[in-house]
């Protein structure tokens, strides 16, 4: 019976055939242990010299790392194995012999591994991270579909910036300028006025010359937008969504979390509701923690976010930032014109901001005023202004950075491992 490593537990004491690659091997005299992988998981294949013919034994001894195979064997229960089984091998068919595979079990430098990212993805650690990423994506679609959201795809090529910033990749669109999208948010607002509750999931690009462990040039964003939803309700949806993702990963990626030595007790604490502190309170907290030079009106950097997060064992919302350091479309607090109805969700354990969101301005005249203050060209943003002209409603939205979320839930140090082929300031290969 042909099957996969992931399904071996369904075939205890049966003979099966799998297609696989040899990840590693070791032998002790008359027994060879083959570490096999097939994309769905890893399993140990045991070859006992006295129980196989000479040809199979010779193949088991001489087979090289990353050689592709068909392996036949009997599935045996093994409580010591993360998968709960091992494969007692009775037959080996070599498909393609791999020679001089560059990534060996020894230690390699980060730059070497990044140069060989197309091969590094095969390792058990990278496999675990990508499986967790996949589960987060699966849970995202499941959550928003359950909550009645419609998936809408915004354009990647745009004629303007979502936030009026300069960190844009410019390209020619025939005879006019175009930009790679920083965010689909403005288009999602238009979609929300048509479908009520929508979400997008796609690539975004930021031309920021940053080398920190939290930054990528190309990354993926989940961006929900909701008509007739105000700020507090949006925060509740955000914490429900994050809780749902973490729960799904813990339920469906236990082997992968074990592979990464993730502290599960920390993930078990991630349940709604999340604590909330205002920007004002965050400034006071930072001053108590020794950040004497931080002043009201300044944005928070990575050290500030980490210091704030250390006071909590769950993600924490920082709300009501100063108007002057946030995007033009954020709605002012009705009780204070100098702050806006927004929140950043800061992950625990030093992973920084994973969500940024706000209630959007729905008043036409106020939005016109913002256009003037931010010197936005009327042609490029005309359609966005018209959303307030024709049946405007209170609405809110947020954006979650997939890679930062993968890094946090996986417990990995650097965001570059959370995406299959990272684009960094100094890296466009492979």
C-alpha positions as CSV (number, residue, x, y, z in Angstrom):
1,X,0.0,0.0,0.0
2,X,1.4,3.4,-1.0
3,X,1.1,6.1,1.7
4,X,2.8,9.0,3.3
5,X,4.8,9.4,6.5
6,X,2.0,11.6,7.9
7,X,-0.4,8.7,7.6
8,X,1.8,5.9,8.8
9,X,0.0,5.8,12.2
10,X,-3.1,4.5,10.3
11,X,-1.2,1.4,9.1
12,X,0.3,-0.1,12.2
13,X,1.7,-3.7,11.5
14,X,0.9,-3.3,7.8
15,X,3.4,-3.3,4.9
16,X,3.5,0.0,3.1
17,X,5.5,1.8,0.4
18,X,6.5,5.5,0.6
19,X,8.4,7.8,-1.6
20,X,11.1,9.7,0.4
21,X,14.5,11.3,0.6
22,X,17.3,10.3,3.0
23,X,17.7,13.1,5.4
24,X,20.4,11.4,7.5
25,X,21.6,8.0,8.5
26,X,23.7,6.1,11.1
27,X,24.5,2.5,11.6
28,X,25.7,0.2,14.5
29,X,27.1,-2.9,13.1
30,X,24.2,-5.0,11.9
31,X,21.5,-2.3,12.0
32,X,21.2,0.8,9.9
33,X,18.9,3.7,10.9
34,X,17.6,5.8,8.0
35,X,16.1,9.2,8.7
36,X,13.5,9.5,6.0
37,X,11.4,12.5,4.9
38,X,8.7,12.9,2.3
39,X,7.4,16.4,2.8
40,X,4.6,15.4,5.1
41,X,6.9,14.4,8.0
42,X,10.0,12.5,9.2
43,X,10.3,8.9,10.2
44,X,13.0,6.5,11.2
45,X,13.5,3.5,8.9
46,X,15.3,0.6,10.5
47,X,17.2,-1.9,8.4
48,X,18.3,-5.1,10.1
49,X,21.0,-7.0,8.2
50,X,19.8,-10.4,9.2
51,X,16.3,-9.7,8.0
52,X,16.9,-8.3,4.5
53,X,18.7,-9.6,1.4
54,X,22.3,-8.5,0.7
55,X,21.3,-6.0,-1.9
56,X,19.0,-4.1,0.4
57,X,21.7,-4.1,3.1
58,X,24.4,-2.8,0.8
59,X,22.0,0.0,-0.4
60,X,21.3,1.0,3.2
61,X,25.0,1.3,4.0
62,X,26.0,3.2,0.8
63,X,23.0,5.4,0.3
64,X,23.9,9.1,0.4
65,X,22.2,12.2,2.0
66,X,19.2,13.5,0.0
67,X,19.0,10.5,-2.3
68,X,15.4,9.9,-3.4
69,X,13.9,6.5,-2.8
70,X,11.0,4.2,-2.7
71,X,11.0,2.4,0.6
72,X,9.0,-0.6,1.5
73,X,8.5,-1.8,5.1
74,X,6.3,-2.7,8.0
75,X,5.0,0.0,10.3
76,X,5.6,-0.6,13.9
77,X,4.4,1.4,16.9
78,X,7.2,3.3,18.7
79,X,6.3,5.5,21.6
80,X,9.8,7.1,21.6
81,X,9.3,8.6,18.2
82,X,7.6,12.0,17.8
83,X,5.4,10.4,15.1
84,X,4.6,7.4,17.3
85,X,5.9,4.9,14.7
86,X,9.0,3.6,12.9
87,X,9.4,1.7,9.7
88,X,11.1,-1.7,9.6
89,X,12.5,-1.6,6.1
90,X,12.3,-4.6,3.8
91,X,13.0,-3.0,0.4
92,X,14.8,0.1,-1.0
93,X,14.6,1.4,-4.6
94,X,16.9,4.2,-5.4
95,X,15.3,6.8,-7.8
96,X,18.1,9.4,-8.0
97,X,21.4,9.3,-6.1
98,X,22.4,12.6,-4.5
99,X,26.2,13.4,-4.4
100,X,28.1,16.1,-2.4
101,X,25.0,17.5,-0.8
102,X,26.2,20.9,0.6
103,X,24.2,21.0,3.8
104,X,25.6,18.4,6.2
105,X,24.7,17.7,9.8
106,X,27.6,19.9,10.9
107,X,27.2,23.6,11.8
108,X,26.9,26.1,8.9
109,X,27.0,29.8,9.0
110,X,23.7,31.8,8.4
111,X,24.9,33.3,5.1
112,X,25.8,29.9,3.8
113,X,22.4,28.5,4.7
114,X,20.7,31.5,3.2
115,X,22.6,31.1,-0.1
116,X,21.3,27.5,0.0
117,X,17.8,28.4,1.1
118,X,16.3,26.2,-1.7
119,X,18.0,23.2,0.0
120,X,17.8,24.4,3.7
121,X,14.0,24.2,3.5
122,X,14.4,20.4,3.5
123,X,15.8,20.4,7.1
124,X,13.6,19.3,10.0
125,X,13.7,22.7,11.7
126,X,12.7,24.6,8.5
127,X,10.1,22.0,7.7
128,X,8.5,22.5,11.1
129,X,8.4,26.3,10.7
130,X,6.8,26.1,7.3
131,X,4.2,23.6,8.5
132,X,3.3,26.0,11.3
133,X,3.1,28.9,8.8
134,X,0.8,26.7,6.7
135,X,-1.4,26.0,9.7
136,X,-1.7,29.7,10.6
137,X,-2.8,30.4,7.0
138,X,-5.3,27.5,7.1
139,X,-6.7,28.7,10.5
140,X,-6.9,32.3,9.1
141,X,-9.2,31.3,6.2
142,X,-11.2,29.1,8.6
143,X,-11.7,31.8,11.2
144,X,-12.8,34.5,8.7
145,X,-15.0,32.2,6.7
146,X,-16.7,31.2,10.0
147,X,-17.2,34.8,10.9
148,X,-18.9,35.7,7.6
149,X,-16.0,37.6,5.9
150,X,-15.6,37.6,2.2
151,X,-12.1,37.1,0.7
152,X,-11.2,40.0,-1.6
153,X,-7.9,40.4,-3.5
154,X,-6.5,43.9,-3.7
155,X,-4.1,44.9,-6.5
156,X,-0.3,44.6,-6.1
157,X,0.4,47.4,-8.5
158,X,-1.1,50.7,-7.3
159,X,-1.0,54.3,-8.3
160,X,-0.5,55.6,-4.7
161,X,0.7,54.7,-1.3
162,X,-1.7,53.4,1.4
163,X,-0.1,55.6,4.1
164,X,1.5,58.4,2.1
165,X,5.0,57.3,3.0
166,X,8.2,57.2,0.9
167,X,9.1,53.6,1.4
168,X,7.7,52.5,-2.0
169,X,9.1,50.4,-4.8
170,X,8.6,52.4,-8.0
171,X,8.0,50.9,-11.4
172,X,6.8,52.0,-14.8
173,X,3.2,51.1,-15.7
174,X,3.5,51.7,-19.4
175,X,3.6,55.5,-19.6
176,X,2.9,56.3,-15.9
177,X,4.4,55.6,-12.5
178,X,3.2,52.7,-10.4
179,X,4.2,51.2,-7.0
180,X,4.3,47.8,-5.4
181,X,1.7,47.7,-2.8
182,X,2.5,48.5,0.8
183,X,-0.9,47.5,2.0
184,X,-4.3,46.5,0.5
185,X,-6.2,48.4,3.1
186,X,-7.6,51.3,1.1
187,X,-9.0,48.8,-1.5
188,X,-10.3,46.7,1.3
189,X,-12.3,49.7,2.6
190,X,-13.9,49.9,-0.8
191,X,-14.7,46.2,-0.6
192,X,-16.2,46.5,2.9
193,X,-18.6,49.1,1.6
194,X,-19.8,46.5,-0.9
195,X,-19.6,43.3,1.1
196,X,-19.7,44.4,4.8
197,X,-16.9,42.3,6.2
198,X,-13.9,41.4,4.0
199,X,-10.3,40.2,4.3
200,X,-7.3,40.0,2.1
201,X,-4.2,37.8,2.2
202,X,-1.3,38.8,0.0
203,X,2.2,40.1,-0.5
204,X,3.2,43.6,0.5
205,X,6.5,45.4,-0.1
206,X,8.4,48.0,2.0
207,X,11.5,49.7,0.7
208,X,12.9,50.2,4.2
209,X,16.7,49.9,4.6
210,X,16.4,47.9,7.8
211,X,18.5,44.9,8.9
212,X,16.7,44.1,12.1
213,X,15.5,40.6,12.9
214,X,11.9,41.8,12.7
215,X,12.0,43.3,9.1
216,X,11.6,41.9,5.6
217,X,11.4,43.7,2.3
218,X,8.6,41.4,1.0
219,X,6.1,40.0,3.5
220,X,2.5,38.8,3.6
221,X,-0.4,40.5,5.3
222,X,-3.8,39.5,6.4
223,X,-6.0,42.6,6.2
224,X,-9.7,42.5,7.4
225,X,-11.9,45.5,7.0
226,X,-15.4,45.8,8.6
227,X,-18.3,48.1,7.9
228,X,-20.5,49.1,10.9
229,X,-17.7,48.0,13.3
230,X,-16.2,50.5,15.7
231,X,-12.9,50.5,17.5
232,X,-13.6,48.4,20.6
233,X,-15.5,45.7,18.6
234,X,-12.5,45.5,16.2
235,X,-10.2,44.9,19.1
236,X,-12.4,42.0,20.2
237,X,-12.3,40.4,16.8
238,X,-8.5,40.8,16.7
239,X,-8.0,39.0,20.0
240,X,-10.4,36.2,19.0
241,X,-8.5,35.8,15.7
242,X,-5.1,35.6,17.4
243,X,-6.4,33.2,20.1
244,X,-7.9,31.0,17.3
245,X,-4.6,30.8,15.4
246,X,-2.6,29.9,18.5
247,X,-5.1,27.2,19.5
248,X,-5.1,25.7,16.0
249,X,-1.3,25.5,15.9
250,X,-1.1,23.8,19.3
251,X,-3.8,21.3,18.2
252,X,-2.5,20.5,14.8
253,X,1.3,21.1,14.9
254,X,2.4,19.4,18.1
255,X,5.2,17.5,16.4
256,X,6.5,20.7,14.8
257,X,6.4,22.7,18.1
258,X,8.3,19.8,19.8
259,X,10.9,19.9,17.0
260,X,11.4,23.6,17.7
261,X,11.5,23.1,21.5
262,X,8.8,25.7,21.8
263,X,7.7,26.5,25.4
264,X,4.1,25.4,25.2
265,X,3.2,26.9,28.6
266,X,3.7,30.3,27.1
267,X,1.4,29.5,24.2
268,X,-1.3,28.0,26.5
269,X,-1.7,31.5,28.1
270,X,-2.8,33.1,24.8
271,X,-6.5,33.4,25.4
272,X,-8.8,36.4,24.9
273,X,-9.3,38.9,26.4
274,X,-5.9,40.6,26.0
275,X,-4.7,43.5,28.3
276,X,-5.0,47.0,26.9
277,X,-3.0,50.1,27.9
278,X,-3.2,53.6,26.4
279,X,-0.2,55.2,24.7
280,X,-0.1,57.7,27.6
281,X,0.2,54.8,30.1
282,X,2.8,53.1,27.9
283,X,4.9,56.3,28.1
284,X,4.7,56.2,31.9
285,X,5.5,52.5,32.0
286,X,8.6,53.0,29.9
287,X,9.9,55.9,32.0
288,X,9.5,53.6,35.1
289,X,11.6,51.0,33.2
290,X,14.4,53.5,32.7
291,X,13.6,54.9,29.2
292,X,14.0,58.5,30.5
293,X,14.5,60.0,27.0
294,X,11.1,58.9,25.6
295,X,8.8,61.8,25.1
296,X,5.1,62.0,24.4
297,X,4.5,62.1,20.7
298,X,7.4,59.8,19.7
299,X,6.8,56.4,18.1
300,X,7.9,53.2,19.8
301,X,10.9,51.3,18.6
302,X,11.7,47.6,19.2
303,X,13.3,48.1,22.6
304,X,10.2,50.1,23.8
305,X,7.8,47.4,22.5
306,X,9.9,44.6,24.2
307,X,9.9,46.5,27.5
308,X,6.2,47.0,27.4
309,X,5.5,43.4,26.5
310,X,7.6,42.2,29.5
311,X,4.9,43.4,31.8
312,X,2.4,40.9,30.4
313,X,2.3,37.2,29.6
314,X,-0.3,37.7,26.7
315,X,-0.2,40.0,23.7
316,X,-1.0,43.6,24.8
317,X,-2.9,46.3,22.9
318,X,-1.4,49.8,23.0
319,X,-4.2,52.1,22.1
320,X,-4.8,55.8,21.2
321,X,-1.5,56.9,19.7
322,X,-0.9,60.5,18.9
323,X,-2.5,61.7,15.7
324,X,0.8,63.1,14.3
325,X,2.6,59.8,14.2
326,X,-0.2,57.7,12.7
327,X,-1.7,57.4,9.2
328,X,-4.0,60.1,7.7
329,X,-7.1,57.9,7.6
330,X,-7.3,57.1,11.3
331,X,-10.3,58.5,13.2
332,X,-9.6,61.0,16.0
333,X,-10.8,60.0,19.5
334,X,-14.0,61.9,20.0
335,X,-12.9,62.9,23.5
336,X,-9.3,64.0,22.5
337,X,-8.4,65.4,19.1
338,X,-4.7,64.8,19.6
339,X,-5.0,61.0,19.6
340,X,-6.7,58.5,17.3
341,X,-8.8,55.4,17.7
342,X,-6.1,52.9,16.9
343,X,-4.2,50.1,18.5
344,X,-1.0,48.1,18.0
345,X,-1.0,44.5,19.3
346,X,2.4,43.7,20.8
347,X,3.4,40.0,21.0
348,X,5.0,38.7,24.2
349,X,8.6,37.4,24.4
350,X,10.1,40.3,22.5
351,X,8.5,39.7,19.1
352,X,7.1,43.2,18.7
353,X,4.1,44.4,16.9
354,X,2.1,41.8,15.0
355,X,-1.1,43.8,14.3
356,X,-1.8,47.4,13.6
357,X,-5.4,48.6,13.3
358,X,-7.7,51.5,13.7
359,X,-11.2,52.9,13.2
360,X,-11.2,54.8,9.9
361,X,-12.4,58.4,9.3
362,X,-15.9,58.2,7.9
363,X,-16.6,61.9,7.8
364,X,-16.2,63.4,4.3
365,X,-15.2,66.9,5.4
366,X,-12.6,65.6,8.0
367,X,-11.1,63.4,5.3
368,X,-10.8,66.4,3.0
369,X,-9.0,68.2,5.7
370,X,-6.6,65.3,6.2
371,X,-5.9,65.2,2.4
372,X,-4.8,68.9,2.6
373,X,-2.7,68.3,5.8
374,X,-0.9,65.4,4.1
375,X,-0.6,66.9,0.7
376,X,-2.4,64.0,-1.0
377,X,-3.0,64.4,-4.7
378,X,-6.6,64.6,-5.5
379,X,-6.3,62.4,-8.7
380,X,-4.6,59.4,-7.0
381,X,-6.9,59.4,-4.0
382,X,-10.1,60.6,-5.5
383,X,-11.8,57.2,-5.4
384,X,-10.9,56.8,-1.7
385,X,-12.5,60.1,-0.9
386,X,-15.6,59.0,-2.7
387,X,-16.1,56.2,-0.2
388,X,-17.0,58.9,2.3
389,X,-19.2,60.7,-0.2
390,X,-21.6,57.8,-1.1
391,X,-23.1,56.2,2.0
392,X,-20.3,56.5,4.5
393,X,-20.5,54.3,7.7
394,X,-18.4,53.7,10.8
395,X,-15.8,51.1,9.8
396,X,-12.6,49.6,11.2
397,X,-9.8,47.3,10.1
398,X,-6.4,45.9,10.9
399,X,-3.4,44.2,9.4
400,X,-1.6,41.2,10.7
401,X,2.0,40.5,9.6
402,X,2.2,36.8,8.8
403,X,5.9,36.4,9.2
404,X,6.1,38.1,12.6
405,X,3.2,35.9,13.8
406,X,4.9,32.8,12.5
407,X,8.2,33.8,14.3
408,X,6.4,34.4,17.6
409,X,4.3,31.3,17.6
410,X,7.2,29.1,16.5
411,X,9.5,30.7,19.0
412,X,12.3,31.4,16.4
413,X,14.7,34.2,16.8
414,X,14.8,35.7,13.3
415,X,12.0,36.5,10.9
416,X,14.0,35.4,7.9
417,X,13.2,31.8,8.7
418,X,9.5,32.4,8.8
419,X,9.1,32.8,5.0
420,X,10.2,30.3,2.3
421,X,12.4,32.7,0.4
422,X,13.2,35.9,2.4
423,X,13.9,39.2,0.7
424,X,16.2,41.2,2.8
425,X,18.1,44.4,2.3
426,X,21.2,42.5,1.0
427,X,19.5,39.4,-0.4
428,X,17.6,38.7,-3.6
429,X,19.0,35.2,-4.1
430,X,17.8,32.5,-4.4
